[in-house]
Amino acid sequence: MMLQLTQQFFGASDEELNARGNADPETAAAAFMESAMAFNSYFSELSAKRRAEPADDLATHIANSRIDGEPINDGYANGWYIAVAAGGHDTTTSSILHGLHQLALHPKLLEELRNDLTLVPGLVEESVRWATPAKHFVRTAMEDIELGGASEEGGPSDGSVGVGQPRRGSIREP
């Protein structure tokens, strides 16, 4: 269900994902709104369920979150669910594809991996490094840091560190 909703939300004009094919702007906007409403409905129901019957999962934490002691509303919770769903889908897909691409480019690595499955965690880490799947996000350094030989002063107003440059260097052992 989540993959279907994500594809509808982000691929309204994709012929393979949308039976309506390439749509005019009004039709595409209507399809986007329809999928956004489906997302909101799905996640509002999930929040209600997790508030009534908490489970040991992220949805329960989101649904029962509070800001300044007050419960968050469904709109705020739904934003978090959508960010997690979309981000998790895109970053995972990108990382897997980059890892497979590198294995195709380096058959010796593939053979080593086949012979020693304890190397899989290292492949996962390298795949994320190669892909840099969250290219447009910044992180806020809350204290002074040094990253890649560059210093960054910490703090909420001036400590944003861009993490979007692809790591295409040589293969390293994690």
NORNOR-V241713 format. One record per backbone hydrogen bond with DSSP energy under -1.0 kcal/mol. CO is the residue of the C=O (numbers start at 1). NH is the residue of the N-H. Records with the same first field share a line. If there is no record, write none. Layout:
CO: NH  NH
This chain:
1: 5
2: 6
3: 7
4: 8
5: 9
6: 10
7: 11
11: 14
14: 18
18: 21
24: 28
25: 29
26: 30
27: 31
28: 32
29: 33
30: 34
31: 35
32: 36
33: 37
34: 38
35: 39
36: 40
37: 41
38: 42
39: 43
40: 44
41: 45
42: 46
43: 47
44: 48
45: 49
46: 50
47: 51
48: 52
49: 53
55: 57
57: 61
58: 62
59: 63
60: 64
62: 65
65: 72
67: 70
70: 67
73: 77
74: 78
75: 79
76: 80
77: 81
78: 82
79: 83
80: 84
81: 85
82: 86
83: 87
84: 88
85: 89
86: 90
87: 91
88: 92
89: 93
90: 94
91: 95
92: 96
93: 97
94: 98
95: 99
96: 100
97: 101
98: 102
99: 103
100: 104
101: 105
102: 106
106: 109  110
107: 111
108: 112
109: 113
110: 114
111: 115
112: 116
116: 119
117: 120
119: 123
120: 124
121: 125
122: 126
123: 127
124: 128
125: 129
126: 130
127: 131
128: 132
129: 167
134: 137
137: 163
139: 161
141: 155
145: 152
147: 150
150: 147
152: 145
155: 159
159: 141
161: 139
166: 168
